[in-house]
Amino acid sequence: MSDACGCGHDDARLDDEREPEQWWQVTEIRAAAIAAVALVAAVIVGLLNGPHGVQLGLQLAALAIAGYTFVPSTLSRLVRGKIGVGTLMTIAAVGAVALGEVGEAAMLAFLYAISEGLEEYAVTRTRRGLRALLSLVPATATVRRAGREFTVAPTELALGETMIVKPGERLATDGIIRAGHTALDTSAITGESVPREAGPGTEVFAGSVNGTGVLDVEVTAAAQDNSLAKIVRIVEAEQSRKGHAQRLADTIARPLVPAVMIAAALIAALGSAFGDPRVWIERALVVLVAASPCALAIAIPVTVVAAIGAASKLGVLVKGGAALEALGRIRTVALDKTGTLTRNQPAVVDIATISTSTTAEVLHVAAALEARSEHPLARAILAAATETVTPADNVAAVTGAGLTGRLDGHTVRLGRPGWIDPGPLAADIDRMQTAGATAVLIELDATTIGAIAVRDELRPEAPEVIASLRRDGYTVAMLTGDNHRTADALADQAGIDTIHAELRPEDKAHLIKELRSHQPTAMVGDGVNDAPALATADLGLAMGAMGTDVAIETADVALMGEDLRHLPQALRHARRSRTIMLQNVGLSLAIITALIPLALLGVLGLAVVVLVHEIAEIIVIGNGIRAGRTANLTLHSSPTTQPAPVLPQR
């Protein structure tokens, strides 16, 4: 929180055991409650014409109890040269006592203590909501050591050990499945409601819920370094970053505090010189309190903390107030194709053959040539092959063209059109490429026998997401390094009109700079390959960042899961949160602007001004907490979408 405010404490409560679970556990609220009892008792004594000494004692007790919540910390900050709202409140209370208005001083301290307590509770509640992610880690884990199974605490798991995860159990830390198949529920982490299939080689994360299968998981992260702990650590560290709206509040509050103190001193001095010193000193004190910018200074931090905590429940990692505010200003969304709009899992979508060959024969030759290749195209072809693949002999790669080899005594080739003559399959090749697929030809003894189309399929939810972004008023563009035919075909399926194809990484960054000159622009990519564009954009947003250190560390915002529907949800949430920030700043400034002249003219007394200020603080805190709600952020249309059509096989 701003030093200009002086609200709250210097040191955030980082120990969960010291954080209040309920509002009545907050120290400031307890003190205010006791002070309230003393004030009510003083009023009753006064109404019953009781001893004045008793009434005064009760008022002093209320002042001391409520004042203890902010006066010591204010004096401590004052020693360090920090002047804040607490300073104004302390001076006003001392002045009121000097003028004999002990009751009003006690009321001021009581109301200020309540506002500080509510602020503390709001901040700790939203911080606790974020840190609740850590509670997803189970208290114990089962580990296999020397052939036997032991139950241990997650902190005792060592890297490389095998963790046994039974059906229905949560994963205690991150790892890689070495044996077993299951459907993992990652909804609490990524926000994705549909369980995802997982088997040997699948990377899994702490807090995920195992489905029906027993899993052997190799531990890849210590408990304190798993993905959940990393997320909480990064977000808490980044929450100190301040957005434009928060900096605006600080910019106004910091000079306002000393300016008000100087103005109050001048009012007291000049008024005393030309009028009744008691009247003008009292008015000066009231002006001092009227101009207190506490509501302004706490308006944004409460909203930011609440909004970031809520975003984490949506599977969206927002790294601080600056990122949240920037996300709320975005009007253009630039989307990378591979891995963002598509699954980044190329698959065979079409196979064409000549009249004397079969689909099985074409796949057999292609798989034999690709058996030892790590190329994504090879993985797609091997996945489509239904029979056991025997690698071809003497396989050699021809740069930029394809592969050659020997299979069962025949010379075989696989490669791009142009290097291999398509012959009778020319029309099929054209059809495949028009549909956005990558086509390769297969040749047996100098005769073209078939063609295979491989395509990285569009995410099934992509058309729905693009339609939702457009409805919300965003300009959507697709950026890709693919050729224009592939880009156009995929963009047509997704419903995107603005397409930029055949781009190198530096071209993407240049294009983002051009888009930024028109509207605030976000770049959505994988967090690694699109690094220049992500860095150039007003906001870099990484897709599918769960467990990806580079993406989490470098992106301003990261979608932890693979569901693209979280993108419009995140944008909608940020836009709403930014609106709440501006509402709070506007209300805070309006209150100050209205109270100062009324206090100067003597229309409002000290107690009324304090009451209005503290009510305003409660209002902005309550309004800020609204940013923690995630209701009504789902897409307008049905979440059920059909996958992109597969090309008909010949």
C-alpha positions in Angstrom: 0.0 0.0 0.0 1.0 3.5 -0.6 3.2 5.3 1.9 1.0 8.3 1.3 -1.8 6.5 2.8 -0.3 5.4 6.0 -3.2 2.9 6.1 -2.5 -0.5 7.4 0.9 -1.8 8.4 4.3 -1.5 6.9 4.9 -5.2 6.9 2.5 -7.5 5.2 1.5 -10.5 7.2 3.3 -13.3 5.4 2.6 -16.0 8.0 -0.8 -17.7 7.5 -1.0 -18.4 11.2 -1.1 -14.7 12.0 -3.6 -13.8 9.3 -7.2 -13.3 10.5 -9.7 -15.9 9.3 -12.8 -13.9 10.2 -13.3 -10.1 10.3 -13.7 -10.1 14.1 -10.2 -11.5 14.5 -8.6 -8.4 13.0 -6.8 -6.4 15.8 -8.0 -3.0 14.5 -11.6 -4.1 14.4 -11.4 -5.5 17.9 -9.9 -2.3 19.2 -12.6 -0.3 17.5 -15.3 -2.4 19.0 -13.9 -1.9 22.5 -13.6 1.9 21.8 -17.2 1.9 20.6 -18.3 0.4 23.9 -16.4 3.1 25.8 -17.9 5.8 23.6 -21.5 4.6 24.0 -20.9 4.4 27.8 -19.6 8.0 27.7 -22.8 9.1 25.8 -25.0 7.3 28.4 -23.2 8.9 31.3 -23.6 12.3 29.6 -27.4 11.8 29.0 -27.8 10.7 32.7 -25.9 13.8 33.8 -23.3 11.6 35.4 -19.9 12.7 36.7 -18.1 14.7 34.0 -14.8 13.0 35.1 -16.3 9.5 34.3 -17.5 10.7 30.9 -14.1 12.2 30.1 -12.3 9.1 31.3 -14.4 6.9 29.0 -13.7 9.2 26.1 -10.0 9.2 26.8 -10.0 5.4 27.1 -11.8 5.1 23.7 -9.3 7.5 22.2 -6.3 5.6 23.6 -7.6 2.1 22.5 -8.5 3.1 19.0 -5.5 5.4 18.6 -3.1 2.6 19.5 -4.0 0.9 16.2 -2.4 3.7 14.1 -0.6 6.3 16.2 2.5 4.2 17.1 3.0 3.1 13.4 2.4 6.7 12.3 5.1 8.0 14.6 7.5 5.2 13.5 7.0 6.3 9.8 7.3 9.9 10.7 10.8 9.2 12.3 11.8 7.7 8.9 10.5 10.8 7.1 7.3 9.2 5.8 4.2 11.5 6.1 0.9 9.8 5.4 -2.8 10.0 6.2 -2.1 8.5 9.6 -0.1 11.7 10.2 -3.1 13.9 9.4 -5.3 11.8 11.6 -2.9 11.9 14.5 -2.5 15.7 14.2 -6.3 16.1 14.0 -6.9 14.0 17.1 -4.2 15.9 19.1 -5.7 19.2 17.9 -9.2 18.2 18.9 -8.0 17.2 22.4 -6.2 20.6 22.7 -9.5 22.3 21.8 -11.3 20.2 24.5 -13.2 18.1 21.9 -12.0 14.7 23.4 -15.2 13.0 22.3 -14.7 14.0 18.6 -11.1 12.9 18.8 -12.1 9.6 20.1 -14.8 9.3 17.3 -12.1 10.1 14.7 -9.8 7.4 16.1 -12.6 4.9 16.3 -13.8 5.3 12.7 -10.2 5.3 11.4 -9.4 2.1 13.3 -12.5 0.5 11.7 -11.4 1.5 8.2 -7.9 0.2 8.8 -9.3 -3.1 10.1 -11.6 -3.6 7.1 -8.7 -2.8 4.7 -6.5 -5.3 6.5 -9.2 -8.0 6.3 -9.8 -7.3 2.6 -6.2 -7.7 1.7 -5.5 -10.8 3.8 -8.7 -12.4 2.6 -7.7 -12.0 -1.1 -4.1 -13.0 -0.4 -5.3 -16.1 1.4 -7.5 -17.0 -1.5 -4.5 -17.0 -3.8 -2.4 -19.0 -1.3 -5.2 -21.5 -1.0 -3.7 -23.1 -4.1 -1.1 -24.6 -1.8 -3.8 -26.5 0.1 -4.3 -28.5 -3.0 -1.2 -30.4 -2.1 -2.0 -33.5 0.0 -0.6 -33.9 3.5 1.1 -37.2 2.6 2.4 -39.0 -0.5 3.2 -42.7 -1.2 6.8 -43.3 -2.5 8.4 -46.6 -3.6 11.9 -47.2 -2.1 13.8 -50.4 -2.4 10.8 -52.2 -3.7 8.6 -51.2 -0.8 6.0 -48.4 -0.4 6.2 -45.8 2.3 3.9 -42.9 3.3 5.9 -39.7 3.7 5.3 -36.0 3.8 5.6 -34.2 0.4 8.6 -32.3 1.7 10.5 -35.7 2.0 10.1 -36.6 -1.7 13.4 -36.5 -3.5 14.1 -35.8 -7.2 14.0 -39.0 -9.2 12.0 -41.0 -6.7 8.8 -42.9 -7.8 5.6 -41.6 -6.3 2.6 -43.9 -6.3 -0.7 -42.1 -7.0 -3.9 -44.1 -6.4 -7.3 -43.3 -7.9 -8.9 -40.2 -6.5 -5.6 -38.9 -4.9 -4.0 -35.6 -5.5 -0.4 -35.4 -6.8 1.9 -34.2 -4.0 4.4 -32.6 -6.5 5.3 -32.3 -10.1 6.5 -35.3 -12.1 6.4 -37.4 -15.2 4.2 -40.5 -15.5 6.3 -43.7 -16.0 3.6 -46.3 -15.8 -0.2 -46.2 -15.8 -3.0 -44.4 -17.7 -5.6 -42.1 -16.3 -7.8 -39.0 -16.8 -6.4 -36.1 -14.7 -8.6 -33.5 -13.2 -6.6 -30.2 -13.3 -9.6 -27.8 -12.9 -8.4 -26.4 -9.6 -5.1 -25.4 -11.2 -5.8 -24.6 -14.9 -9.5 -23.8 -14.7 -10.2 -26.5 -17.3 -13.3 -28.5 -16.4 -12.7 -31.5 -18.7 -10.2 -34.1 -17.4 -7.3 -34.8 -19.7 -5.9 -38.2 -20.7 -2.5 -38.9 -19.4 -0.1 -41.9 -19.7 3.6 -42.7 -19.7 5.7 -39.7 -20.6 3.0 -37.2 -19.7 4.1 -34.3 -17.4 1.8 -33.9 -14.4 1.6 -31.2 -11.8 1.0 -30.8 -8.1 -2.6 -30.6 -7.0 -4.0 -32.5 -10.0 -6.5 -35.2 -9.1 -5.9 -38.7 -10.4 -8.8 -40.5 -12.1 -9.3 -44.2 -12.2 -5.8 -45.6 -12.8 -2.8 -46.2 -10.5 0.2 -44.1 -11.6 3.9 -44.4 -11.1 5.2 -40.8 -11.3 8.8 -39.9 -11.3 9.3 -36.8 -9.0 10.8 -33.8 -11.0 10.3 -31.0 -8.4 10.8 -30.7 -4.7 7.7 -29.7 -2.7 8.9 -26.1 -2.3 9.6 -25.8 -6.0 6.6 -27.4 -7.5 4.3 -25.6 -10.0 1.8 -24.4 -7.3 4.4 -23.1 -5.0 6.1 -21.3 -7.9 2.8 -19.6 -9.0 2.1 -18.3 -5.5 5.7 -17.1 -5.0 5.8 -15.3 -8.3 2.3 -13.6 -7.9 3.0 -12.5 -4.4 6.4 -11.0 -5.5 4.8 -9.3 -8.4 1.8 -7.9 -6.5 4.1 -5.0 -5.6 4.2 -3.9 -9.2 1.8 -1.1 -9.7 -0.5 -0.4 -12.6 -1.1 3.0 -14.2 -4.3 3.5 -12.1 -2.4 2.7 -8.9 0.4 5.0 -9.8 -2.2 7.7 -10.5 -3.5 7.3 -7.0 0.0 7.5 -5.6 0.9 10.5 -7.7 -2.1 12.4 -6.3 -1.8 11.2 -2.7 1.9 11.8 -2.1 2.0 15.6 -2.8 -1.5 16.0 -1.4 -0.6 15.1 2.1 2.2 17.7 2.7 0.2 20.3 0.7 -2.8 19.8 3.0 -0.6 20.2 6.1 0.8 23.4 4.7 -2.7 24.7 3.8 -4.0 23.8 7.2 -1.1 25.7 8.9 -1.8 28.8 6.7 -5.6 28.6 7.5 -4.9 28.4 11.2 -2.2 31.2 11.1 -4.1 33.7 8.9 -7.5 32.9 10.5 -6.1 33.5 13.9 -4.5 36.8 12.8 -7.8 38.2 11.5 -10.4 36.3 13.6 -11.1 34.0 16.5 -8.0 31.7 16.8 -10.1 28.9 18.3 -12.6 28.9 15.4 -9.9 28.9 12.7 -7.6 26.4 14.3 -10.6 24.0 14.6 -11.4 24.7 10.9 -7.8 24.1 9.9 -7.9 20.7 11.7 -11.2 19.8 9.9 -9.7 20.8 6.5 -6.7 18.6 7.4 -9.0 15.6 7.9 -11.3 16.5 5.0 -8.3 16.4 2.5 -7.0 13.0 3.8 -6.5 10.8 0.7 -6.7 7.5 2.5 -9.7 6.2 0.4 -7.8 7.3 -2.7 -4.6 5.5 -1.6 -6.3 2.2 -0.7 -8.7 2.2 -3.6 -6.4 0.5 -6.1 -4.3 -2.0 -4.0 -7.5 -3.7 -2.6 -8.9 -4.0 -6.1 -5.6 -5.4 -7.6 -5.2 -8.0 -4.9 -8.8 -9.1 -5.2 -8.6 -9.3 -9.0 -5.3 -11.2 -9.1 -6.6 -13.7 -6.6 -9.8 -14.2 -8.6 -7.9 -14.6 -11.9 -5.8 -17.5 -10.4 -9.1 -19.3 -9.8 -9.8 -19.0 -13.6 -6.4 -20.6 -14.4 -4.9 -17.2 -15.3 -1.6 -16.0 -13.8 -1.6 -12.2 -13.7 1.8 -10.8 -12.6 0.9 -7.7 -10.6 -1.1 -4.5 -10.9 0.8 -3.3 -14.0 -0.2 -6.4 -15.9 -3.8 -6.3 -14.7 -4.3 -2.7 -15.7 -2.6 -3.3 -19.1 -4.8 -6.3 -19.7 -7.9 -4.2 -19.0 -6.8 -1.5 -21.6 -6.3 -4.1 -24.4 -8.3 -3.5 -27.6 -6.4 -5.6 -30.2 -5.6 -9.3 -29.7 -2.8 -10.8 -31.9 -2.8 -14.6 -31.8 0.1 -16.9 -32.8 -1.2 -19.9 -34.8 0.9 -22.9 -33.8 0.2 -23.9 -30.2 -2.3 -21.1 -29.6 -5.0 -21.4 -32.2 -3.9 -24.9 -33.0 -3.1 -27.9 -30.7 0.5 -28.1 -31.9 -0.1 -31.8 -32.5 0.1 -32.4 -36.3 -2.0 -35.3 -37.5 -2.6 -37.1 -40.8 -5.9 -35.8 -42.2 -5.9 -37.2 -45.7 -4.2 -39.9 -47.8 -4.5 -40.0 -51.6 -3.2 -43.0 -53.7 -2.9 -43.9 -57.3 -5.1 -46.7 -58.6 -2.6 -49.5 -58.2 -1.7 -48.6 -54.5 -3.6 -48.7 -51.2 -3.7 -46.4 -48.3 -1.9 -49.1 -46.1 0.9 -49.4 -48.7 1.5 -45.6 -48.8 1.5 -45.4 -45.0 3.8 -48.4 -44.7 6.5 -46.8 -47.0 6.2 -43.3 -45.3 6.4 -44.7 -41.8 9.4 -46.8 -42.7 11.3 -43.7 -43.9 10.2 -41.6 -40.9 10.7 -44.3 -38.3 13.8 -42.7 -36.7 12.9 -39.0 -37.4 12.0 -36.6 -34.6 10.2 -34.2 -37.0 6.6 -33.3 -36.1 5.5 -34.6 -39.5 7.2 -37.9 -38.8 5.3 -38.3 -35.5 2.0 -37.7 -37.2 2.7 -40.3 -39.9 3.9 -42.9 -37.3 0.8 -42.3 -35.2 -1.4 -43.0 -38.2 0.4 -46.2 -39.1 -1.6 -49.1 -37.6 1.0 -51.9 -38.1 4.4 -52.4 -36.6 6.9 -50.2 -38.5 10.2 -51.6 -39.8 12.7 -48.8 -40.4 14.0 -48.4 -44.0 17.7 -48.9 -44.7 20.2 -46.3 -45.8 17.8 -43.4 -44.9 19.3 -40.1 -45.8 17.8 -36.6 -45.5 17.9 -34.2 -48.4 17.9 -30.7 -46.9 14.7 -28.8 -47.7 13.3 -31.7 -49.8 12.7 -34.9 -48.0 14.1 -38.4 -47.3 15.5 -41.3 -49.4 16.1 -44.9 -48.5 15.8 -48.6 -49.3 12.8 -50.8 -48.2 12.6 -54.5 -49.1 14.9 -54.0 -52.0 13.1 -51.0 -53.4 14.2 -47.4 -53.6 11.8 -45.2 -51.7 11.5 -41.4 -51.3 9.3 -39.1 -49.3 9.2 -35.3 -49.8 7.7 -32.1 -50.9 5.9 -31.5 -54.2 8.4 -30.2 -56.7 11.2 -32.5 -55.4 8.9 -35.4 -56.2 6.7 -35.1 -59.2 3.0 -35.4 -58.1 2.0 -36.9 -61.5 -1.7 -38.0 -61.4 -2.0 -36.7 -57.8 -1.5 -33.0 -58.7 -5.2 -32.2 -58.1 -5.1 -34.0 -54.7 -2.0 -32.0 -53.7 -3.7 -28.7 -54.6 -6.8 -29.7 -52.7 -4.7 -30.6 -49.6 -2.7 -27.4 -49.6 -5.9 -25.3 -50.2 -7.3 -26.9 -47.1 -4.3 -25.7 -45.1 -2.5 -29.0 -44.8 1.2 -29.8 -45.5 1.3 -32.4 -48.3 4.2 -34.9 -48.9 4.5 -37.3 -51.7 5.7 -40.9 -51.5 7.6 -42.6 -54.3 8.4 -46.3 -54.9 11.0 -47.1 -57.5 10.6 -43.7 -59.2 6.8 -44.0 -59.3 4.6 -41.7 -57.2 2.2 -44.0 -55.3 0.5 -41.6 -52.9 0.3 -38.3 -51.0 -0.2 -37.7 -47.3 -1.7 -34.5 -45.8 -0.6 -33.5 -42.3 -2.3 -30.6 -40.5 -2.0 -29.1 -37.1 -5.7 -29.0 -36.2 -7.5 -25.9 -35.0 -8.5 -26.1 -31.3 -12.2 -27.0 -31.2 -13.0 -24.0 -29.1 -11.2 -21.5 -31.3 -14.1 -20.3 -33.4 -16.2 -19.8 -30.3 -13.4 -17.8 -28.7 -12.8 -15.6 -31.7 -16.6 -14.9 -31.9 -16.7 -14.0 -28.3 -13.7 -11.6 -28.6 -15.4 -9.8 -31.5 -18.6 -9.5 -29.5 -16.6 -7.9 -26.7 -15.3 -5.3 -29.2 -11.7 -6.6 -29.7 -9.9 -6.5 -33.0 -8.4 -10.0 -33.7 -5.4 -10.8 -35.9 -3.5 -14.0 -36.6 0.3 -14.0 -36.9 2.1 -17.1 -38.3 5.2 -18.2 -40.0 3.2 -20.6 -42.2 2.5 -20.0 -45.9 -0.5 -17.9 -46.9 -2.6 -20.9 -48.1 -2.3 -22.7 -44.8 -2.9 -19.5 -42.8 -5.9 -18.5 -44.9 -7.5 -22.0 -44.5 -7.1 -22.1 -40.8 -8.2 -18.4 -40.3 -11.3 -19.1 -42.3 -12.2 -22.0 -39.9 -11.5 -19.8 -36.9 -13.4 -16.8 -38.2 -10.4 -14.5 -38.4 -10.3 -11.9 -41.1 -6.9 -10.2 -40.4 -4.1 -12.6 -41.3 -0.4 -12.0 -41.4 1.5 -15.1 -42.8 5.1 -16.1 -43.6 6.5 -14.0 -40.7 9.8 -14.4 -39.1 10.1 -13.7 -35.3 11.4 -10.2 -36.0 8.6 -9.6 -38.5 6.1 -10.5 -35.8 7.7 -8.0 -33.4 7.6 -5.2 -36.1 4.0 -6.0 -36.8 3.0 -5.8 -33.1 4.7 -2.4 -32.9 2.6 -1.2 -35.9 -0.6 -2.6 -34.2 0.3 -0.8 -31.0 0.4 2.5 -32.8 -3.4 2.2 -33.3 -4.7 0.5 -30.2 -3.3 -1.2 -27.0 -2.3 -4.6 -28.2 -1.8 -8.0 -26.6 0.3 -10.8 -28.1 -0.8 -14.3 -27.3 1.8 -17.0 -27.9 3.6 -19.9 -26.4 6.0 -17.8 -24.3 9.2 -19.0 -25.9 9.2 -19.0 -29.7 7.3 -15.7 -29.8 9.5 -13.9 -27.2 10.3 -10.8 -29.4 6.6 -10.2 -30.2 5.5 -10.9 -26.5 8.1 -8.4 -25.3 7.1 -5.8 -27.9 3.3 -5.9 -27.2 1.6 -3.8 -24.5 0.9 -7.1 -22.9 2.5 -10.5 -23.5 0.2 -13.4 -22.8 1.6 -17.0 -22.7 -0.7 -19.9 -23.6 -0.5 -23.3 -21.8 2.2 -22.1 -19.4 1.6 -24.7 -16.6 5.0 -26.0 -15.6 6.8 -23.9 -18.2 9.3 -21.8 -16.3 10.2 -19.5 -19.2 6.6 -18.7 -19.9 5.7 -18.0 -16.3 8.8 -15.9 -15.7 8.7 -13.8 -18.9 5.0 -13.4 -19.7 2.9 -10.6 -18.1 -0.1 -12.9 -18.1 -0.1 -16.7 -18.5 -3.0 -19.0 -19.2 -2.0 -22.1 -17.2 -4.1 -24.6 -19.2 -4.7 -25.4 -22.8 -8.3 -24.1 -23.0 -8.4 -21.0 -25.2 -11.8 -20.0 -23.7 -9.8 -18.6 -20.7 -8.5 -15.8 -22.9 -11.8 -13.9 -23.3 -12.6 -14.6 -19.6 -9.3 -13.1 -18.6 -9.8 -10.0 -20.8 -13.4 -9.5 -19.5 -12.2 -9.9 -15.9 -9.4 -7.4 -16.3 -11.6 -4.8 -18.1 -14.2 -5.1 -15.3 -11.4 -4.8 -12.6 -10.0 -1.7 -14.3 -13.5 -0.1 -14.4 -13.7 -0.7 -10.6 -10.3 0.9 -10.1 -11.4 4.0 -12.0 -14.6 4.1 -10.0 -12.7 4.1 -6.8 -10.3 6.8 -7.8 -13.2 9.0 -9.1 -15.2 8.6 -5.9 -12.2 9.3 -3.7 -11.3 12.5 -5.5 -15.0 13.6 -5.5 -15.2 13.1 -1.7 -12.0 15.2 -1.1 -13.2 17.9 -3.6 -16.6 18.2 -1.8 -15.4 18.1 1.8 -12.5 20.7 1.7 -14.7 23.8 0.9 -17.4 22.7 3.3 -14.8 22.2 6.1 -13.2 25.6 5.3 -16.5 27.4 5.5 -17.4 25.7 8.8 -20.4 23.9 7.4 -19.1 20.5 8.5 -17.5 19.7 11.8 -14.7 17.3 12.6 -17.0 14.4 13.5 -19.1 14.6 10.3 -16.0 14.9 8.1 -14.4 11.9 9.7 -17.6 9.9 9.3 -17.9 10.8 5.6 -14.3 9.8 5.0 -14.5 6.5 6.7 -17.8 5.6 5.0 -16.0 6.5 1.7 -13.2 4.1 2.7 -15.6 1.3 3.4 -17.3 1.9 0.1 -14.1 1.8 -2.0 -12.9 -1.3 -0.1 -16.3 -3.0 -0.7 -16.2 -2.0 -4.4 -12.6 -3.2 -4.7 -13.6 -6.6 -3.3 -16.1 -6.9 -6.2 -13.1 -7.5 -8.4 -12.6 -10.8 -6.7 -15.8 -12.2 -8.2 -15.6 -14.5 -11.2 -19.3 -14.9 -11.9 -20.7 -14.0 -15.4 -17.2 -14.4 -17.0 -18.1 -17.4 -19.1 -18.5 -17.2 -22.9 -21.8 -16.0 -24.3 -22.3 -19.1 -26.5 -22.4 -22.7 -25.6 -19.1 -24.3 -24.6 -19.8 -27.3 -26.8 -18.0 -26.9 -30.1 -17.3 -29.2 -32.9 -13.7 -30.0 -34.0 -12.4 -28.6 -37.3 -13.5 -30.8 -40.2 -11.2 -33.6 -41.4 -10.5 -33.7 -45.1 -12.3 -36.5 -46.8 -10.1 -39.4 -47.7 -10.0 -40.6 -51.2 
